[in-house]
């Protein structure tokens, strides 16, 4: 359960530390006092999209800290351990939003991405918004509710994976089947293009080596002339060669070393240089002797390079990538050549997937019908308790006569309601009364929630449009729901607030330079005053206070501990 909520610099909240208890807690206050910002804070901490507009004026960042007690949530603890985020008793969630819009999330003081945070949040908190009755009008939401109630998640995932694989193979099968003539023309073109590329001797193809060899042969005359000139300079030019001058310098240094022995080192270096020059000249002479101009070889290289460059331009690819292109064309040609075999393989695979899908869809439909029958009895009973004595809720499940596998199965699910005897059931969207729709929506949410294991449930003004004795029944239902989980309810109804185990009051302070909201836990006397305000408005009389006290006592809360 959620044990504490801490907010720093979020919208109208400068700083808030809120301790929460098990059971049912209500949140009340004047319209605009800031109740919604608490739910906004919870949503942000649980993975909603962040925005710099949430940061309080003149603050650099907003922070939300949540602490959950998970001693009674073994699945959550197992998930944390699996993701190396474990803690034996507590789960700490922290979310920061900077004034530049960037946000960070932490679980047990370890940074996590938003997807990880959202995956954990689904196991900890479930939020029912004040516009849930509008969402319930959507057929996809109705389908989702039935599947969640029937715990069809694993079966749905298996069915949808099967459908997606079938759709992929079916698309490939159709493309192969409808392209008979085009494939034949493509096959002829591929064979021609491959034959052109194979003339390049692709097994020994090395464009860089060919280009280098051509560059050398095209400049062979310059190489020979300049090489011979450098050979003369190095060795062959009698007294003017580098070798002759080095020999002369060596003899002079050898004579000087008689007078200065330390010059022997230089003499040795000159001797080494003379040897290096001689070896360089020898290798250069050997290289020049082995070079021979071959115009025919040069022409052949130019033809090869011209052919390569032509094919490169034709296929709009680099010369170095032509072997790879040949491989791609060969693979495509192979697929086309074996198209008939591939068609048969695809057809068999699609048939097998269709059989698997039909089996999964039938299992899914059966589970939905069982869950729908249970759900419609429970919701019908809840509707009757909520002031619609003749109300009947019907889960209509119709099998779609589809020849192809569909996402989420082959069932059309629709919620129908009959509010008066003798009249036909109608879809939720065609219910004229907003109050009736609100009550039906609340009955659905509370009934579905009863079978869930989520430790904390939040109801945000889901009792809108309800009043009188029905409101008291709503409060009783929410309180009953809190017997094995934590329920936090934002409400404007005193009948609901009187049923709570803990009453939190939200107020707005407009005396300071910047408006701020605060939350405090009410004592028993303060609860009576707040219930009286909710009952009587501006003028609170003794009768109103007495009525409020009676409501509180009738709610079974004869004493409430003072605020801590």
C-alpha positions, -999 to 999 in steps of 0.1 A, spaced: 0 0 0 10 37 -4 23 48 30 36 82 22 35 109 -4 60 138 -5 58 167 -29 83 195 -34 76 226 -57 49 210 -78 24 236 -92 6 251 -62 23 228 -37 54 242 -22 61 213 2 38 185 13 44 154 35 14 131 36 12 99 56 -15 75 45 -31 46 63 -46 13 53 -83 12 45 -103 40 29 -91 76 28 -111 105 14 -97 137 1 -121 167 2 -119 205 0 -133 235 -19 -134 234 -57 -100 247 -69 -82 240 -36 -57 217 -52 -71 181 -49 -63 175 -86 -26 184 -81 -22 155 -57 -35 131 -83 -13 148 -108 17 142 -85 8 105 -82 4 102 -119 38 118 -125 55 96 -99 39 65 -115 51 74 -150 29 100 -167 45 123 -192 64 152 -176 61 189 -184 80 219 -173 47 236 -165 43 214 -135 73 231 -118 64 257 -92 71 293 -101 107 304 -93 118 267 -85 144 248 -105 126 215 -103 97 196 -88 101 163 -69 76 136 -59 85 108 -35 63 78 -30 68 51 -4 50 18 -6 48 -10 19 51 -42 -1 52 -68 26 18 -81 14 27 -79 -23 48 -109 -31 44 -105 -69 58 -69 -67 87 -80 -45 95 -108 -70 94 -83 -99 118 -59 -80 142 -88 -73 141 -99 -109 150 -64 -120 177 -60 -93 156 -33 -76 146 -53 -46 138 -43 -11 124 -66 15 96 -44 28 95 -10 11 95 4 -24 106 40 -29 97 58 -61 112 92 -69 104 114 -99 120 148 -106 109 173 -133 133 202 -142 122 236 -153 136 227 -188 111 198 -190 136 170 -185 127 143 -159 144 115 -140 129 85 -123 143 63 -95 132 31 -79 148 23 -45 173 50 -53 184 34 -85 178 53 -118 153 37 -142 137 45 -175 101 55 -179 91 20 -192 104 3 -161 87 28 -138 54 22 -156 57 -15 -155 61 -13 -117 34 12 -113 8 -11 -128 14 -35 -100 11 -9 -72 -17 16 -81 -48 17 -102 -64 50 -108 -101 54 -118 -106 89 -133 -136 111 -131 -143 106 -168 -142 68 -166 -178 66 -176 -170 83 -209 -141 58 -215 -165 29 -208 -185 39 -239 -156 27 -261 -160 -9 -273 -123 -15 -270 -123 -4 -234 -152 -28 -228 -132 -56 -244 -102 -47 -222 -123 -48 -191 -136 -83 -198 -102 -96 -206 -87 -81 -175 -115 -96 -154 -110 -130 -170 -72 -127 -166 -67 -133 -204 -34 -114 -207 -12 -144 -214 -37 -160 -238 -42 -127 -256 -5 -122 -260 -2 -157 -275 -31 -152 -298 -18 -118 -311 17 -131 -317 1 -159 -338 -20 -134 -357 10 -111 -364 31 -140 -377 2 -151 -399 -3 -116 -412 34 -113 -421 35 -146 -440 1 -140 -456 14 -106 -470 45 -123 -484 23 -150 -500 0 -125 -516 30 -105 -530 45 -136 -545 12 -148 -560 1 -115 -577 35 -108 -593 37 -137 -617 44 -118 -650 64 -91 -632 85 -118 -615 93 -134 -649 105 -101 -663 125 -95 -632 141 -129 -634 153 -123 -669 167 -89 -659 185 -104 -628 201 -132 -649 214 -106 -674 227 -83 -647 244 -112 -629 261 -124 -660 275 -88 -665 288 -88 -630 303 -123 -631 325 -113 -661 344 -92 -636 358 -125 -621 342 -117 -588 361 -145 -570 394 -126 -575 379 -91 -577 400 -64 -560 391 -30 -573 417 -12 -552 445 -34 -564 434 -30 -601 433 8 -597 468 8 -581 482 -14 -608 468 8 -635 481 40 -619 516 25 -618 516 13 -654 501 46 -667 530 64 -651 558 38 -659 577 62 -682 580 88 -655 589 61 -629 618 48 -651 631 83 -660 630 97 -626 642 65 -610 673 64 -633 680 100 -625 679 93 -587 701 63 -592 727 85 -609 724 110 -580 728 83 -554 756 61 -569 764 61 -606 775 97 -611 813 93 -604 825 122 -582 790 139 -580 770 110 -565 759 110 -530 779 78 -524 811 94 -537 807 125 -516 800 104 -485 832 84 -492 851 117 -495 836 130 -462 844 97 -445 881 99 -454 883 135 -442 867 127 -409 889 96 -405 920 119 -409 905 144 -384 899 116 -359 936 112 -355 936 146 -339 902 144 -322 894 107 -314 858 117 -303 851 122 -340 853 85 -346 815 83 -337 807 106 -366 830 86 -389 811 54 -380 778 71 -387 791 82 -422 802 46 -429 768 33 -420 752 59 -443 774 49 -471 763 13 -467 726 24 -466 731 45 -498 747 15 -516 719 -8 -506 692 17 -516 709 22 -550 711 -16 -555 674 -21 -548 664 8 -570 686 -6 -599 669 -40 -594 635 -24 -595 642 -4 -627 657 -35 -644 625 -54 -638 601 -28 -651 590 -32 -687 563 -11 -705 535 -33 -718 509 -13 -738 487 -43 -742 485 -49 -704 478 -12 -699 450 -13 -724 435 -44 -707 436 -27 -673 419 4 -687 392 -18 -703 386 -36 -670 384 -4 -650 361 12 -676 338 -19 -674 338 -17 -636 330 20 -636 303 16 -661 286 -11 -640 291 10 -609 272 39 -625 246 16 -639 238 2 -605 244 34 -587 268 18 -563 305 22 -554 330 -1 -574 340 -18 -542 304 -28 -535 298 -46 -568 306 -81 -554 280 -75 -526 255 -63 -551 260 -95 -571 253 -115 -539 220 -96 -533 209 -101 -569 218 -138 -567 197 -142 -536 167 -124 -552 170 -146 -583 171 -177 -561 139 -166 -543 122 -159 -576 134 -192 -592 120 -211 -562 89 -189 -559 65 -219 -565 82 -238 -536 81 -207 -514 44 -203 -522 36 -238 -511 57 -234 -479 39 -201 -471 5 -216 -478 12 -246 -454 26 -222 -428 -4 -199 -430 -28 -228 -427 -10 -241 -396 -11 -206 -381 -48 -203 -389 -55 -236 -371 -35 -224 -341 -53 -191 -341 -87 -207 -343 -79 -229 -313 -67 -199 -293 -96 -177 -304 -121 -204 -293 -104 -207 -259 -104 -169 -255 -141 -166 -265 -150 -193 -240 -132 -175 -212 -148 -142 -221 -183 -157 -220 -177 -173 -186 -163 -140 -173 -191 -120 -189 -217 -141 -173 -202 -137 -139 -196 -100 -144 -231 -92 -156 -247 -109 -125 -224 -90 -102 -229 -56 -119 -266 -61 -122 -268 -66 -84 -246 -35 -79 -268 -14 -102 -298 -24 -82 -281 -13 -50 -273 20 -66 -310 30 -70 -319 13 -102 -341 -16 -89 -350 -29 -124 -315 -24 -139 -300 -53 -157 -265 -53 -171 -257 -75 -200 -223 -85 -215 -232 -92 -252 -205 -113 -269 -209 -119 -306 -186 -140 -327 -173 -122 -358 -177 -142 -390 -142 -133 -402 -123 -154 -426 -90 -140 -414 -74 -139 -379 -80 -105 -362 -62 -87 -334 -76 -96 -299 -97 -124 -312 -130 -129 -331 -154 -115 -305 -174 -83 -306 -181 -73 -270 -207 -47 -261 -221 -37 -227 -259 -34 -227 -282 -20 -200 -319 -23 -194 -331 3 -169 -368 -4 -170 -388 -36 -172 -403 -45 -205 -379 -24 -225 -351 -38 -246 -314 -35 -234 -295 -7 -250 -257 0 -254 -242 22 -227 -237 50 -252 -275 53 -257 -284 58 -221 -300 92 -219 -295 100 -182 -260 111 -172 -268 101 -136 -276 66 -146 -245 63 -167 -224 75 -137 -240 49 -114 -235 21 -140 -199 32 -146 -192 32 -108 -209 -3 -104 -186 -16 -132 -154 -1 -117 -161 -13 -82 -172 -48 -93 -142 -53 -116 -118 -40 -89 -130 -65 -63 -111 -93 -81 -79 -74 -86 -48 -77 -65 -37 -41 -69 -28 -29 -34 -38 7 -38 -68 20 -58 -76 57 -63 -111 70 -73 -111 106 -86 -147 119 -83 -162 88 -98 -193 96 -77 -201 127 -98 -238 130 -106 -248 108 -77 -265 121 -45 -288 113 -16 -291 78 -3 -273 64 -34 -242 83 -24 -242 66 10 -244 32 -7 -215 43 -30 -195 52 1 -203 18 17 -192 0 -15 -159 19 -16 -153 12 21 -161 -25 16 -136 -25 -12 -110 -12 12 -112 -42 35 -84 -60 17 -66 -30 0 -61 7 3 -86 30 -13 -81 67 -18 -111 86 -30 -115 123 -41 -151 133 -35 -175 162 -30 -201 139 -14 -204 140 24 -222 106 23 -190 91 8 -166 111 30 -184 99 62 -175 62 54 -138 68 53 -112 56 78 -91 87 72 -102 121 61 -77 144 44 -86 181 38 -71 202 10 -70 239 14 -55 268 -6 -35 296 9 -38 328 -11 -24 352 16 13 346 6 29 361 -24 25 329 -43 -6 307 -40 0 273 -23 -21 243 -13 -18 222 18 -32 189 30 -39 179 66 -56 150 84 -88 160 101 -96 151 137 -131 138 146 -145 173 154 -129 187 122 -144 160 102 -179 169 115 -173 205 105 -161 195 70 -191 172 65 -213 201 76 -197 224 51 -202 198 24 -238 194 34 -248 230 41 -226 252 21 -218 288 33 -242 289 63 -237 260 88 -263 256 114 -266 235 145 -289 212 126 -263 208 99 -236 199 124 -259 174 141 -267 159 107 -229 157 100 -223 140 133 -250 115 127 -236 107 93 -202 101 108 -215 79 135 -237 60 110 -206 54 90 -192 34 119 -165 59 128 -174 70 164 -138 81 170 -110 93 148 -74 97 161 -61 133 160 -39 144 132 -3 132 136 
